[in-house]
């Protein structure tokens, strides 16, 4: 059983619902990490800003980023 309750889209407050809606538009679903971070909306927003800053920095080549995502998914037994 999970120790931290996930916030589902139907129970999310309006500020979190906006972020969830953006994720559904981008990915087709709400990321599991976002459901956990949504317990503290400031952390959810900050994590999104950090991810965006890493993407915009250009320090990680797009092709390498995709390979890293694929390998992490394989290691964790997740479909990618």
C-alpha positions as CSV (number, residue, x, y, z in Angstrom):
1,X,0.0,0.0,0.0
2,X,1.3,3.5,-0.9
3,X,2.5,5.6,2.0
4,X,1.7,8.9,0.2
5,X,-1.7,9.4,-1.2
6,X,-2.0,10.3,-4.8
7,X,-4.1,13.3,-5.8
8,X,-6.5,12.2,-8.6
9,X,-7.7,14.6,-11.2
10,X,-11.3,14.5,-9.9
11,X,-10.2,15.6,-6.4
12,X,-7.5,18.1,-7.4
13,X,-8.0,21.8,-6.5
14,X,-8.2,24.2,-9.4
15,X,-4.5,25.2,-9.3
16,X,-3.5,21.6,-9.6
17,X,-6.2,20.7,-12.1
18,X,-4.6,23.2,-14.5
19,X,-1.3,21.4,-14.3
20,X,-3.0,18.0,-14.6
21,X,-4.9,19.3,-17.7
22,X,-1.6,20.5,-19.3
23,X,0.0,17.1,-18.7
24,X,-3.0,15.3,-20.2
25,X,-2.6,17.6,-23.3
26,X,1.1,16.9,-23.5
27,X,1.4,13.2,-22.5
28,X,-2.2,11.9,-22.8
29,X,-2.3,11.2,-19.0
30,X,-1.3,12.7,-15.6
31,X,2.2,11.6,-14.6
32,X,2.3,9.5,-11.4
33,X,5.0,11.8,-9.9
34,X,2.6,14.8,-10.4
35,X,-0.1,13.0,-8.5
36,X,2.2,12.7,-5.5
37,X,3.7,16.2,-5.8
38,X,0.1,17.5,-6.0
39,X,-0.2,17.0,-2.2
40,X,1.9,20.2,-2.0
41,X,1.0,22.5,-5.0
42,X,4.1,24.7,-4.6
43,X,6.3,21.7,-4.9
44,X,4.4,20.5,-7.9
45,X,4.9,23.9,-9.6
46,X,8.6,24.0,-8.7
47,X,9.2,20.5,-10.1
48,X,7.5,21.5,-13.3
49,X,9.7,24.6,-13.5
50,X,12.8,22.7,-12.8
51,X,12.0,20.1,-15.6
52,X,11.3,23.0,-18.0
53,X,14.6,24.7,-17.1
54,X,16.5,21.5,-17.7
55,X,14.8,21.0,-21.1
56,X,15.4,24.7,-22.1
57,X,19.1,24.7,-20.9
58,X,20.2,22.7,-24.0
59,X,22.7,20.9,-21.9
60,X,21.2,17.5,-22.6
61,X,21.0,16.5,-26.3
62,X,17.5,15.6,-27.3
63,X,18.6,12.2,-28.7
64,X,20.5,11.4,-25.5
65,X,17.5,12.4,-23.4
66,X,15.3,10.0,-25.3
67,X,17.8,7.2,-24.8
68,X,18.1,7.9,-21.1
69,X,14.2,7.8,-20.8
70,X,14.1,4.6,-22.7
71,X,16.8,2.9,-20.6
72,X,15.2,4.1,-17.3
73,X,11.9,2.7,-18.4
74,X,13.6,-0.7,-19.3
75,X,15.4,-0.8,-15.9
76,X,12.1,-0.2,-14.1
77,X,10.1,-2.6,-16.3
78,X,7.8,0.2,-17.6
79,X,6.5,0.5,-21.1
80,X,7.9,3.4,-23.1
